[in-house]
Amino acid sequence: MIEARHAQGAGAALSQAYQLSSCLLVPLGRDDLALIGAERAMAAAASGSDELQWDAAHGTFARVLMNQARNDEAGGSRSASPNASSPA
C-alpha cells in the first residue's frame, strides 16, 4: 500500500519535471525537445492518480503542438482521463 502511494507520487513529480522542462524549452526554440518532454509528462501522469496533473500535461502537449502550428492535432490531443469512471 505504501509503495503504491510512493509510486503514484513519483509519477506526479516526474510528470511535473517533464512538464516544466517542456515549458522552458519552447521559448528557447526547441519545440522538438519540448514535444518529447510533454509526451513523457503525459505518460508519467497516466501512471498516477492525479487527474489534474494528467490534464495539465495534456494542456502542455496541446500548447507545444499549437506553437508548432499543428492546431488540428492540438485540438484532438485530449481524450478521457485514464482514471475517470464512465457514466453509468
C-alpha positions in Angstrom: 0.0 0.0 0.0 2.7 2.5 1.0 4.8 1.5 -2.1 1.8 2.2 -4.4 1.4 5.7 -2.9 5.1 6.4 -3.4 4.9 5.2 -7.0 2.0 7.4 -7.7 3.7 10.4 -6.0 6.8 9.7 -8.1 4.8 9.6 -11.2 3.3 13.0 -10.5 6.7 14.5 -9.6 8.2 13.1 -12.8 5.3 14.4 -14.8 5.8 17.9 -13.3 9.5 17.8 -14.1 8.9 16.8 -17.7 6.2 19.5 -18.0 8.4 22.2 -16.6 11.2 21.3 -19.0 8.8 21.3 -21.9 7.5 24.8 -20.9 11.1 26.1 -20.7 12.2 24.7 -24.0 9.5 26.3 -26.1 10.9 29.9 -25.7 14.3 28.6 -26.5 13.1 27.4 -29.8 13.5 23.8 -29.1 10.0 22.7 -30.0 11.2 19.2 -30.8 12.5 18.6 -27.3 9.5 20.4 -25.8 7.2 17.9 -27.5 9.2 14.9 -26.2 9.0 16.4 -22.7 5.3 16.9 -23.0 4.7 13.4 -24.3 6.7 12.0 -21.4 4.8 14.2 -18.9 1.6 12.7 -20.2 2.9 9.1 -19.8 4.2 9.8 -16.3 0.9 11.5 -15.3 -1.1 8.5 -16.6 0.7 6.2 -14.1 -0.6 8.3 -11.2 -4.0 9.0 -9.8 -3.9 12.9 -10.0 -6.3 13.8 -12.8 -5.3 17.5 -12.6 -1.7 16.6 -13.3 -2.9 14.5 -16.2 -5.0 17.4 -17.6 -2.1 19.8 -17.1 0.3 17.5 -19.0 -2.2 17.3 -21.9 -2.6 21.1 -21.9 1.2 21.5 -22.2 1.2 19.0 -25.0 -1.5 20.9 -26.8 0.3 24.2 -26.3 3.5 22.8 -27.8 1.6 21.5 -30.8 -0.1 24.9 -31.3 3.3 26.6 -31.1 4.4 24.3 -34.0 1.3 25.4 -35.9 -0.3 21.9 -35.6 -3.6 23.2 -34.4 -5.6 20.2 -35.8 -3.6 17.8 -33.7 -3.7 20.0 -30.7 -7.5 20.1 -30.6 -7.7 16.3 -30.5 -4.9 15.6 -28.1 -7.2 15.3 -25.1 -9.1 12.2 -24.6 -10.8 10.9 -21.5 -8.7 10.7 -18.4 -7.5 7.1 -17.8 -8.7 7.3 -14.2 -12.2 8.8 -14.9 -15.1 6.5 -14.5 -17.5 6.1 -17.3 -21.1 7.3 -16.8 -23.5 4.6 -15.8 
